Amino acid sequence: MKVQLRGGPGDGQVLVGGGEAIVWRACLYEITQEFTRRDGRDLRVHRHRPDCCEPYGRGTEDRCE
């Protein structure tokens, strides 16, 4: 299943994956009830957790907890 990321540094990225949460470049994205349409397909939206990564100075080498 493909999902689309919203917010944060991965905004707009389309990934193959699923589940409750996705980690993209050390940032956490959580599943929402939203869907978006792209290239004729419905994609589940995963939204960036604002308390993860950027505000806490975490970079791409670090892992969100």
N, C-alpha and C positions, 0 to 999 in steps of 0.2 A: 504494500500500500504506500502511496506517496502522500506526503504532508507538506504544508507550507508554513514557514516560520514567520512570525510577526513581531516586530519590535526588536530592539537591541541590534547588535552588529550583524546578525544573520537575517535581518528583515528581507523578505522576498525569496529567500532560498527555498528550493523544493528538494526534499530528501526522500529517499526510500526508507521507511521505518514505520513506527507506530508505538502504541503503548501509552502509558500515562505521562511519560516525560521523555525528552530527547536532550542529549548533551551535544552541543555544536560549538567547537572551538572553546571549550571550557565554560560555556554559558548554558544555563538551564532553560528549557522551553517546556511548558506544561500544556497538556491537551485542553481544548476549549470545546464548546458545543457548536462553534462556528464552522462553516464550510465556505470555500471559495472555489470559483470555477477558473480553470486554466487549461488551455490547449484542449478544450472539449471534455475535460474530466473534473469531477468534484474532488477537491482535496480538503482533508481535515486540517484545521488551523491549530498550530501550537504557538502560544504566546510567551514572550520572554519574561522571565521573573526579574522584576526590577531590583530586588535585593541581592541579586547574584551578579558576580563579575565586575562590571564597570564601576559602580559606586565604591567597591571595596578594593579597587586597584588590582584585580586579578587579570592576568594576561593569558595569552593563548597557551602558555606552558603550564599554567596552574589548572587545578581541577576545582570546580564548584562543589561545595559540600551541602 
